[in-house]
Amino acid sequence: MTFFKIRFLPEEKTIAVEQGTTLAEAARQAGIFINNSCGGEGLCGSCRMRVLKGKTQTSALDNVFFSDQELKNGFCLACQTPAEDNLEVEITSASGNTEAQIVMAEGTLGSNQAGLVANTQPGPAAYYPFKPLARKIAIQPSPPTLKDNLPDLERIFRELRHELGWHSYDISLPALQGLALKVREPEWRLTALLVKNKDQYRIQQIEPANRIQGNYGIALDIGTTTVVAQLVDLVTGRVLGVEGVLNLQTQYGEDVIARIVYAGEKGGLDLLQQSMITNINQLIQTLTASCRINREEIHIIVAAGNTTMSHLLLGINPKFIRLEPYTPCANIYPQISAKDLGIQINTQGILELIPNVASYVGGDIVAGALACGLPDHTEVQGLIDIGTNGEIAIGNKEWLVCCSASAGPAFEGGGTRCGMRAVKGAIESLVIQNGQVAYKTIGNAKPRGLCGSGLIDCIYELKKNNLIGADAKFQRGLRDPRLLVQDQLPRYVLAWPDETEEHKPIYVNEADLANLIKSKGAVFAAIKSLVDYLGLSFNQLEHFYVAGGFGNYLDISKAIAIGLLPDMAREKISFVGNSSLTGARLALTSEMAFERCSTLAKSITHIELSNYQPYMDEYIAALFLPHTDRKLFPSVKY
């Protein structure tokens, strides 16, 4: 067996790998994050590296992504380049992990009166009683006597029934093992940590004396692209801190389909699960350090995520989610020991997952619907979470209906030659006027590419300036120095080489625009199909909430103008940020809210669009700007 040493710059990390190991896999083994949105198929071109020393073989796919001069300079795709020599490799900025623009629901839990937990989103969600899923109760059972010699545990149960009025209790083994001595040390003054599990309370921990303080929980949004956590004081309900990171699973695939496929490969499921656990532990470490608390004081995590993310977190094979008839292994999950997953909180700490609805409608949309108040009001309202999937829910307190559409990676910057995630250097907004392009980048850095909101602005501005038609194809024959043709494919230059970080032009071509049109068409067709299925019109929706990181930076008017969002009164459309995280926090801090999530997941009606014929007709009709039926967009005038 032959091994070669690979040295990665600028990280200054060296690793020995077996011959034939790709540079992308070698980087992962060295603990270096590599953008690899296609899951190592060589289709996205995001894992760019430059070989400075040593010999490599050029693959056929390298010729697609690099010019002859770049190939001579040593550029290659890391996922397609095997180690056949000792190498020194430079990781380009586009390939490595950079600071992401992550939407985090911040602020404290509001309340309108004592003991009630309120949603902080614009939606008028119900107020839920503040009763965390894990809470500490101070008790003082009467000591045993010859006349009253019940066992210690029964005495505690009796006292809890008296204090809480609840009948059913259980106890964990570690709490039981230390019980006999602890109850007698402070003259039967105790603090019991209770965890709600369905219709029963379990004593998870017994402490001597009154130790009500020091009880914390984590609300967690496990998104496809990002993972965000809030640290919550479960004594006061106050949010102490919030942190977010890029989901490490992205190096194995940009979207859930790519990860489902990767999970089916040898060792793939374990790698995906461990990536998620690493993310969670990293967030816990950051939050506890900044808030100066001991992670042993964190007793519970409530997580919301789509169905695939929930399966991968628990190490459940998601294979059949993508195969007809599209069935997940489970929609409702048992209460999990955090320790069993390797999550670093209290050794007796637990994890609860918000239930899913279907294969592509997960706990994130259930939590979001709760946060926005959809099931709390008589008015019909809608919610859409736009990402690689467009998950949509419409309804009121009487009923809720949902569906999902595969939007693809376009809104995350994928599938576009100069597309990228919403990280530093991404063009997030732009205006074209008199042949000039004015743009704004994340972090005010030199431009490196276009993220989703920038792509929306781009296609709108191109249409507004008559550079493209309703079919998103460039107008041939226009005299514009930015409109170039390469390999018979028109492209429009948004930033010239001397403006950009990598000294290469940033542009969109017709293939990019066609990809974006398909994505926006899939989302709008799903919204329209669901509204039609219900026998409603867009004007009958009292409010329409747009959730997710992409939505937070979207220009509503431009999104309507290209036919992504319905043409409604602008004041009826609101961004709600990370509604999944807000819903998870509500469920963490209120037993009633968590139970409401469970009820919602079971009662929401799911429409499988792949079996719903009108959806395909709507999709075809939506492949124009803004739509083939202009009556649906009366306010749009380019």
Steps between C-alpha positions, in 0.01 A plus 500: 500500500646833387447828689568857391531818702268788411578847637213750490557874485422751645380271784850353540361152562670184377346154483609162365234328291478177307575513129186585300338706775352815348627839614149581626496191723856570615395852602207362701728253676725794587201682652475757221155601374466475122206636299372203303137573423458218248617237747823422317354441154712771337195693384504821706861614465504635856791291635773689314860441605840586358782247505824684575736200529467144379334335202131436435295378207250737337148358490245558225294713736796726576487605134142612547570735791850632427666677210817362344702761688340407833573132438864589429505692829394186687127559557287190545176372653582348839224239475638371169872505577649187664823506697770337287796698635607708799322832450489856621157644432350847534130523588334792323265729691199373304565143614557556870265588781426871521285707729139433410208741524280297733150605604457459875176581683633726777350671801329386816171327548231756545206472733181689553441368848676284755557139400426537129754451220449702185628463149732785393417474127262745329232230480235515775573157646321385812649550843604172656540438875863517605560143610833371356536138394779473760442688825620498856258466790592564866329250730518395864339158553425399858765268651397135550371378838391163638142598421586641155781290360441535127817455287699816431395508134131467580530786747644719226229394254235580759645846556519569126136398456411744775712782352418455130170318495637247249453128556768313301871511589812298428869532588826441317739237631785745584256715699368195682847367583597813695160564650523338847793712620406828329154522653634477854796739474304830509211372711289402199534835326544406134496628144361263236574551131188385316488419130167468322473190280157464341250459788760440769759697697836335557731604783826538313708632788470554878705769673519576873367835624331764287689521170238641265756710314733352241246347258555572131382369166595527134259582217653365180429550131672227298479645152635353180749786461538637853460388861386763751465469878354717774595459867192554719477545877220260594442677832421840345437418133766751396713435190862534612672458166466386141763355265497353150743303283510360150373141498808281463293255299516740205842359413322173415226659293312828465145367527316222678491274194879505467533419870247218485705348219824553696345342810449182297872469430731306729551701817304793359222500758749506790696788345184706446378435853837583657520822297170610653608401853824696450296806401275471805788453744682794343195721555459379858866570573475852357178583683607366840835678477347836404221474762733354765291200594590135546372273224396253774227754581345450154237231549303498174520578128195548278590480130304576185614396155378355176434129483837407351696709751306341788577151369868577453533651848370178653698274266186372327544393137302748287525294180128454439417868537609552138356176357137465400266494694727735702466367853714610795601250764311703761317830543483489880816433698554366852663709769875451448788493747738774381791297636413209268551729202821653636341839565691670778248627751399360842568126509127445565398763243244421232421592141150553364430537128199688363298238303492497120198491269636316195822422313550859385297690759689490827496621856638835381173590325299368798704721734469788256123468476482507880728805519300696241167418661342319204306255722389771745273722291184488292661687210666294228875566490795353314864420579782410263852401597716543190819299474603203287142393569207738503280387790158664509217492755162671472215495749344624821386365837260256331733342243851508355618371162862476388721396210860529386667567169859431404639844429851366449813679622450819296379707797807386693721610210541149360461387140629839378845551353579795727253411774597458864350485847418813695851546637747785504557637151171378352304758301170519691331784311555692179353760265566540125460851361632654177734208443653527846467244780488615861523213747527437873697209640478325835760647731569777241778280368621468144244293307557126470168391352121525524283366781128429473366850568755642256381259231139613554607863463706412192225331302257778591743774392582321174130482414432856611779626270372288207821299492299177521149408392218332690668166423818620679703485179729788405388738227732427213662790319508743792805723514606475861867455599388277790306265273755251366478168319730211586466156343174627342355559846412863586607630839462829681797627703404642838852561629818527293818310600667806653203541736493146640697318767623226268555732201247309294175641358171433680219443254175320427434308182181359348551163666517673841181694429322187377594324822365788709178512298445130575555556871267799527247316283503198732439719806223713352330197344494334842342808662246534218416128504439503874282814484299355209464166680339687788269691268651833604657798330815682611290798609323277753823445691505734796878480523790321334818435699836440335751313719859388468837660437433566133169674566654734756702682232244486223355810333125426510412714199767337285406152618141570394612656172683185388208279607653339807249630756129564435393851403341604829482826688856558616391561859358147510844345442744484793845355556509301824865402509574162652147390588622142551726616785226715651260205499762274658548757778126518562488120525801499734345749740140380496367148534180619334691635198692172461176301521348736243785416261427129542130558433574718197737247343227235520217721380657695210376376163791435264464531123759296305559722196672225302160328485298817454454558126408874518842570650685408181269721294561787741875438488511527119292816514737655752812468282471858378550848646289549697256234369315397185180628660564870557164532679665331798745793525297815437739729687813389315617751241859486383 
